[in-house]
Amino acid sequence: MQKPAFIPRPLVRANQWTILLFTVASWFITPWLLLVPLVFNLSGLLFNFNPIMKIGRRFLKKKPTDYIPEDVTQQKFNSCIAITCLALGLIGFTTGISVLGWIFTIMVALASGIAILGFCIGCFLFFQISQIRYRLKNKTA
C-alpha cells in the first residue's frame, strides 16, 4: 500500500506567511510584490517545486514525517485559489482597476491569515465540494 502524499505543516505555514506578508507589503510598496507568492505557488502547482517549501525544508528540526501532515491535494486546491486571487489582484492594481486589486488581495490576505490561526477556508471549500460530488454521485447510482 502506497503511503499518501503529504506536506509537513511547518512548510505549509511558511508558505501561508509568505503569501500574507508579500500581499500586505504590496499594499504599501508595489503591487509587483504579488509576483513572489504568485510565481512560487504557480511553480509548486505546475512543477511540484515551491521555493519557500524547498528552502523551509532545510530548517525542519525533525524528520518530515514527525510533523502534522497536510494533504497535497488540498494544498494544491488552496494554491489554485491563492494563485487566482493573487493574479486578479495584480491585474487589478496594474491596469488601474484598483477595486479589483483590493478585493482579491484582501481576500487572499484574510484567507492566509485565518489559515495561520488554524482554520483553512480552502480546506473547508474543498470538503464541501467533495461532499456535493459524493451526494451527486450516489444520487445517480
N, C-alpha and C positions, 0 to 999 in steps of 0.2 A: 504494500500500500504506500502510495506516494504522500509524503508529508506536505500539507498545504503551504502555499507560499505566504510569507508574512514579512512585515517590516517592523523592526523594533520601535516601540513607542517614542523613545527619545529622538529618533531620526524624523519621525512624523512631526513631533513638536518643533524641532529645529526648522523644518520646512514651514510650519504654520507661523512661527515667529518671523521668518524671512518675509513671508507674504505680508504679514501685519506691518512690520517695520518699514519695508520698502513702500508699501501703499501709503502709509501715513507720511513718510518722508516726501513722497511725490506731491503731496498737497502743498508742501512748503518750499520745496526746492525746484523740481521739474517733473512733469508727468513722464518723462522718458525713464525715470527710475522704475516705472512699472514693468519695463522690459526685463529687468533682472528676474523677478519671480515668474514672469510670463515665459521667458525663454527656458529657465531652469525646469519649470513644471512641464512645458511642452517637450523638452528633451527627455524627461522622465517618462512621459506618456508614450512618446514615439520610439525611443531608443532604450528604455529602461535604464537611463543614466541621468539622475538628478544630481548636479554638482554639490548641492547642500547636503544631501544624504551621503554622498560619497566622501565628502570631507568630514562630516559628522561621525561617520563610521570609525574614523581614526581616534575619536575621543571617547568612544564607549569604554567604560571601565570593566565591564563584564562581557561574557560571550553574548552575541546577539540573541541566542536562544534563551538567555536568562531574563530578558526583558519581556514586558507585556507585549504580545504580538498584535499588530494591526493588519487587517486583511488587505492584500494587494488589490483585489478587485474593487473594494470600497474606496481605497486610496486613489485608484485611477479614476473612479467616478468623481470623487471630490476634486481631483486635479482638473477634470473636464469643466467642472463648474467654475473653479478658480480661473482657469485659462480663459474661459468665455467672459467672465466678469472683468478680468484684467484687460483683455483685448478691447472689449467695448468701452471700458473706462479710458484707455489710452486713445482710442479712436475719437471718443467724445471730446476729450481735452485738446487733442492736436488738430481737430477740424473746427474748433470753435463752438461745438455743441456741449458747452461745459456742464449743462444739467445732466446730460447722459454720462459724462465723466464722473460727476459727483455721485449720481445714483449707484452706478456699478462699483465704484471704488469704495463707497461707504458700505455697500452690501458685502463685498469681499473682506473688508477690514472687520466688520462686525462678525461675519462667519468665522474668520480665523481667530479672532479674539475670544469668541464664545467657545470655539473648539479647544483653545488653550486652557480655558477654565473647566473643560470637561464634558461639554455637550456638543456633539458633532452634528450640525444641521444637515450636512451632506449625507452622513450615515443614516440619519432619520429619513431623509428623502429616498435613499437607496432602499431602505427597509420597506417603506410604504409602496414604492414601485414594485418591489418583489412580491409583496402581498397582493397587489392588484393583478399582477401577472399570474400568480398562483390561483387566485379566485377565478379569473377568466379561463385559465387552462382547465380547471376542474369543472367549471360550469358547462363547457362544451363537450367534455368527455363523458 
